[in-house]
């Protein structure tokens, strides 16, 4: 924790009997790119609005370094927000849009103009100063909105679904741009999104919210590889969850998964007793045409291929098990003619270290 970390301490926001955010504790490190993700209605936008000062917590407090900003008016906080709608002034030029906040602070016209041009250079929009928003593409308007927010040198920049209105190709480009910008300016970015891929590709740390509560936070790869709950496992990409019961514990936890005895390393288990769910990501699964072709040391189950979907670099298979569950496997394409046709009997196999075990409520 550093002097300027943003801390949300035991924050609850209620609307009547409904708790939009419930007892939320979160530390956003100074200078980090932090993403808060979750499905619609999970409380992420309400959290952003409380950080911005647009909503006041029902209880708890928000700290920026050693300063309590919970009751500060939005304009008194060293925090700026970029919205999905951009909110640019259509009658103003790009330069005037970017310098607007500086002029309101009383900074002279020439100084504000110089700073605006420096910021337009940073977002790679030199030569666009005289244009109006309607003359720009969606991606260019988004860059103007970023420049307008960054020119005020906030300590925290809030990004509320900033790429949601862009098409897929442009969104990917802007993901790279946002990461580059954050690295260059060193400001704390707090990114709110429902797009898991977007969050994981940009953020240093990801917080997953569900029903107004924090489910898990940490580095994107750590959360993806070892989720804390079935919700996180399913929200961050695809996963196969097989109902199981723990039968023994030790360095490896043994389980009965639909009549099959399997093991999971204890370090990969969130539970060591009772009902459980065995998780394996589709890309961690291999397929073999016979059980005796499964590589040594790998766990396996058998089933019948029901569908094969070509995805370019890989093929996605659905395999129906003896108990009726369909497992998803995503296998790299080694070359032409290697697709396993539907109806084939296969062994679904994986390395024990790539599985995880969750509690099942």
C-alpha positions in Angstrom: 0.0 0.0 0.0 1.4 3.4 -0.9 0.4 7.0 0.1 -2.1 7.5 -2.7 -3.8 4.1 -2.9 -7.6 4.4 -3.4 -9.4 2.4 -0.6 -13.0 1.5 -0.4 -13.7 0.5 3.2 -16.8 -1.4 4.2 -18.9 0.5 1.7 -22.6 -0.2 1.4 -25.0 1.6 -0.9 -28.7 0.9 -0.4 -31.7 2.0 -2.3 -34.6 1.2 0.1 -34.3 -2.5 0.9 -32.1 -3.2 -2.1 -28.3 -3.3 -1.5 -26.6 -2.3 -4.8 -23.2 -2.6 -3.0 -22.9 -4.6 0.2 -19.9 -4.2 2.6 -17.4 -3.7 -0.1 -13.6 -3.6 0.8 -11.3 -2.9 -2.1 -7.8 -1.4 -2.4 -6.8 0.1 -5.7 -3.0 0.5 -5.8 -1.6 3.9 -6.8 -0.6 4.0 -10.4 -2.3 0.7 -11.4 -4.7 -0.2 -14.2 -7.5 -1.7 -12.1 -10.6 -3.3 -13.6 -13.9 -3.9 -11.9 -16.0 -6.4 -13.8 -19.3 -8.2 -13.4 -22.7 -8.8 -15.0 -25.3 -6.0 -15.3 -26.7 -5.1 -11.9 -23.6 -6.4 -10.0 -22.9 -3.0 -8.4 -19.8 -2.0 -10.4 -21.3 1.2 -11.9 -22.7 2.2 -8.5 -19.2 1.7 -7.1 -17.7 3.9 -9.8 -20.3 6.6 -9.1 -19.4 6.6 -5.4 -15.7 6.9 -6.2 -16.6 9.8 -8.5 -18.8 11.5 -5.9 -22.0 11.1 -7.9 -23.5 8.8 -5.3 -23.0 8.9 -1.5 -22.4 5.6 0.3 -25.1 4.6 2.8 -22.2 3.4 5.1 -18.5 3.0 5.0 -15.9 5.4 3.6 -13.7 6.1 0.5 -10.1 7.1 1.1 -7.5 8.5 -1.3 -4.2 8.1 0.5 -4.8 9.5 4.0 -7.7 11.8 2.9 -11.3 10.8 3.4 -13.1 11.9 0.2 -16.5 10.2 1.1 -18.4 13.5 1.5 -16.4 15.6 -1.0 -18.3 17.1 -3.9 -17.3 15.6 -7.3 -15.5 18.8 -8.5 -13.4 18.8 -5.3 -12.0 15.3 -5.9 -8.8 14.8 -7.9 -10.8 12.3 -10.0 -12.0 12.5 -13.6 -14.4 10.2 -15.5 -14.6 9.1 -19.1 -18.1 7.8 -20.0 -19.2 5.5 -22.8 -21.1 8.3 -24.4 -18.0 10.5 -24.6 -20.1 13.6 -23.5 -18.2 16.0 -25.9 -19.5 19.5 -26.5 -20.7 19.3 -30.2 -20.4 23.0 -30.8 -16.8 23.2 -29.7 -13.6 22.3 -31.5 -11.5 19.4 -30.3 -9.0 21.9 -28.9 -11.8 23.7 -27.0 -13.2 20.5 -25.7 -9.8 19.4 -24.3 -9.0 22.8 -22.8 -12.4 23.4 -21.3 -11.6 22.2 -17.8 -8.4 24.2 -17.8 -10.1 27.4 -18.8 -12.7 26.8 -16.0 -9.9 26.6 -13.5 -8.7 30.0 -14.6 -5.7 29.0 -16.7 -4.9 31.5 -19.4 -6.0 30.8 -23.0 -2.4 30.4 -24.4 -1.3 28.1 -21.6 -4.5 26.0 -21.9 -4.1 25.8 -25.6 -0.5 24.6 -25.2 -1.5 21.9 -22.7 -4.4 20.8 -24.9 -2.0 20.3 -27.9 0.4 18.3 -25.7 -2.4 16.0 -24.7 -3.7 15.7 -28.2 -0.2 14.6 -29.2 -0.2 12.0 -26.4 -3.5 10.5 -27.7 -2.1 10.7 -31.3 -4.6 13.3 -32.5 -2.2 16.0 -33.7 -3.8 18.0 -36.5 -7.3 17.4 -35.3 -7.5 20.5 -33.0 -9.7 22.5 -35.3 -12.3 19.8 -36.0 -15.6 19.3 -34.3 -16.7 16.0 -32.7 -19.1 15.2 -35.5 -16.2 15.2 -37.9 -14.4 12.4 -36.0 -14.8 8.7 -35.9 -16.0 6.9 -32.7 -12.4 6.0 -31.8 -11.2 9.5 -32.3 -14.0 10.9 -30.2 -13.0 8.5 -27.5 -9.4 9.8 -27.6 -10.6 13.4 -27.3 -12.6 12.4 -24.2 -9.5 10.8 -22.8 -7.4 13.8 -23.5 -10.0 16.1 -21.9 -9.9 14.0 -18.8 -6.1 13.6 -18.6 -5.3 17.2 -19.3 -6.5 18.1 -15.8 -3.9 15.7 -14.3 -6.3 13.8 -12.1 -4.9 11.3 -9.5 -7.5 8.8 -10.6 -9.2 8.3 -13.9 -12.5 6.4 -14.0 -13.5 4.7 -17.2 -17.1 3.7 -17.4 -17.5 1.1 -20.2 -15.4 3.5 -22.4 -15.2 1.1 -25.4 -18.7 -0.3 -25.4 -19.9 1.8 -28.3 -17.0 0.8 -30.6 -16.9 -2.0 -33.1 -14.8 -5.1 -32.3 -11.7 -4.2 -34.4 -11.6 -0.6 -33.1 -12.2 -1.8 -29.5 -9.1 -4.0 -29.7 -7.1 -1.1 -31.0 -8.3 1.2 -28.2 -7.5 -1.5 -25.6 -3.9 -1.2 -26.6 -4.1 2.6 -26.7 -5.5 2.7 -23.2 -2.8 0.5 -21.8 -0.1 2.5 -23.5 -1.6 5.8 -22.2 -1.9 4.5 -18.6 1.8 3.4 -18.7 2.9 6.7 -20.1 1.0 9.0 -17.7 1.3 6.7 -14.6 -2.2 7.7 -13.3 -4.4 5.2 -11.5 -7.0 3.9 -14.0 -10.2 2.3 -12.7 -12.0 0.6 -15.6 -15.6 -0.6 -15.3 -16.7 -3.2 -17.8 -18.7 -6.3 -18.3 -16.3 -7.5 -21.0 -14.0 -10.1 -19.4 -11.5 -10.2 -22.3 -11.2 -6.5 -22.3 -10.4 -6.3 -18.6 -7.9 -9.2 -18.6 -6.1 -7.8 -21.6 -5.5 -4.4 -20.0 -5.6 -4.5 -16.2 -2.9 -5.3 -13.7 -5.6 -6.3 -11.2 -9.2 -7.4 -11.7 -12.0 -7.4 -9.2 -15.0 -9.5 -10.0 -18.3 -8.4 -8.4 -21.6 -10.3 -8.1 -24.8 -9.2 -6.4 -23.2 -6.1 -4.9 -20.3 -8.1 -3.3 -16.7 -8.8 -4.2 -16.2 -12.4 -5.4 -12.5 -12.3 -6.0 -9.7 -9.9 -6.9 -6.1 -10.4 -8.1 -4.0 -10.6 -11.2 -6.0 -11.6 -14.3 -4.1 -14.9 -14.9 -4.3 -15.9 -11.3 -8.0 -15.4 -11.1 -8.5 -17.2 -14.5 -6.3 -20.2 -13.5 -7.7 -20.6 -10.0 -11.1 -19.0 -9.5 -12.6 -18.7 -6.0 -16.1 -19.7 -7.0 -18.3 -21.2 -9.7 -19.5 -17.7 -10.6 -15.9 -16.4 -11.2 -15.0 -19.6 -13.1 -18.0 -19.2 -15.5 -17.8 -15.4 -15.8 -14.1 -15.3 -16.8 -14.2 -17.4 -19.9 -15.6 -20.9 -20.4 -15.1 -23.7 -17.9 -16.3 -27.3 -17.4 -17.7 -27.9 -13.9 -18.4 -31.5 -12.9 -20.3 -32.3 -9.7 -18.1 -34.4 -7.4 -17.8 -35.5 -3.7 -14.5 -35.3 -1.8 -13.4 -38.8 -0.6 -10.0 -38.0 0.9 -7.4 -35.3 1.5 -3.7 -34.8 1.8 -1.1 -33.5 -0.7 -3.8 -34.4 -3.3 -7.6 -34.3 -2.7 -9.3 -37.4 -4.0 -12.8 -37.1 -5.3 -15.6 -39.2 -6.8 -16.8 -37.5 -10.0 -19.8 -39.2 -11.3 -18.4 -42.6 -10.4 -14.9 -41.8 -11.4 -12.0 -41.6 -8.9 -9.9 -38.6 -9.6 -7.3 -36.4 -7.8 -6.6 -32.7 -7.6 -3.5 -31.2 -6.0 -4.4 -29.7 -2.6 -2.9 -26.4 -3.7 -5.6 -26.3 -6.4 -8.5 -26.9 -4.1 -10.9 -24.4 -2.5 -12.5 -27.2 -0.5 -11.3 -30.4 1.1 -14.5 -32.0 2.2 -18.2 -32.5 1.2 -19.8 -31.6 -2.1 -17.5 -30.1 -4.7 -17.2 -29.1 -8.3 -14.3 -30.2 -10.5 -13.3 -27.4 -12.9 -11.2 -27.8 -16.1 -10.9 -25.0 -18.7 -11.6 -26.2 -22.3 -8.2 -25.2 -23.6 -6.5 -27.4 -20.9 -8.3 -30.5 -22.3 -6.8 -33.0 -24.8 -8.7 -35.7 -26.7 -7.5 -39.2 -27.4 -9.3 -41.8 -29.6 -8.7 -44.5 -27.0 -8.3 -44.5 -23.3 -5.0 -46.3 -23.6 -3.6 -43.4 -25.7 -4.0 -41.0 -22.8 -0.5 -39.7 -21.9 0.9 -41.0 -18.6 0.0 -39.0 -15.5 -3.1 -37.4 -16.9 -6.6 -37.7 -15.5 -9.3 -38.8 -18.0 -13.0 -39.5 -18.6 -14.6 -41.0 -21.7 -17.5 -39.8 -23.9 -18.8 -39.3 -27.4 -18.2 -36.3 -29.6 -21.5 -34.6 -30.4 -20.2 -31.5 -32.2 -17.0 -30.1 -33.7 -16.7 -26.4 -34.4 -13.8 -25.1 -36.5 -12.4 -21.8 -35.0 -9.3 -21.3 -37.1 -6.4 -21.9 -34.7 -8.4 -24.5 -32.8 -11.4 -26.7 -33.0 -14.1 -26.7 -30.2 -15.5 -30.1 -29.4 -18.5 -31.0 -27.3 -18.2 -34.4 -25.7 -21.2 -36.1 -24.1 -20.3 -38.2 -21.0 -22.0 -41.3 -19.8 -24.0 -39.3 -17.2 -25.3 -36.9 -19.9 -23.1 -33.8 -19.3 -21.5 -32.2 -22.3 -17.9 -31.2 -21.8 -16.2 -28.5 -23.9 -12.7 -29.1 -25.2 -10.7 -26.6 -27.3 -7.9 -28.4 -29.2 -5.3 -26.6 -31.3 -5.4 -27.5 -35.0 -2.3 -29.5 -36.0 -3.1 -29.5 -39.7 -5.8 -30.5 -42.3 -7.7 -33.7 -41.8 -7.2 -33.9 -38.0 -10.8 -33.0 -36.9 -12.5 -35.7 -34.9 -15.9 -36.3 -36.4 -19.1 -36.3 -34.3 -20.1 -39.8 -33.1 -16.5 -40.7 -32.2 -15.7 -42.3 -28.9 -12.9 -40.3 -27.2 -11.0 -40.0 -23.9 -11.1 -36.5 -22.5 -7.8 -36.0 -20.6 -6.0 -33.2 -18.6 -3.1 -32.6 -16.4 -4.0 -32.7 -12.7 -2.3 -29.3 -12.1 -4.6 -27.7 -14.7 -7.8 -28.7 -12.8 -9.3 -26.9 -9.8 -11.8 -27.9 -7.1 -14.5 -25.6 -5.8 -17.0 -25.9 -3.0 -20.6 -26.6 -4.1 -23.3 -24.9 -2.2 
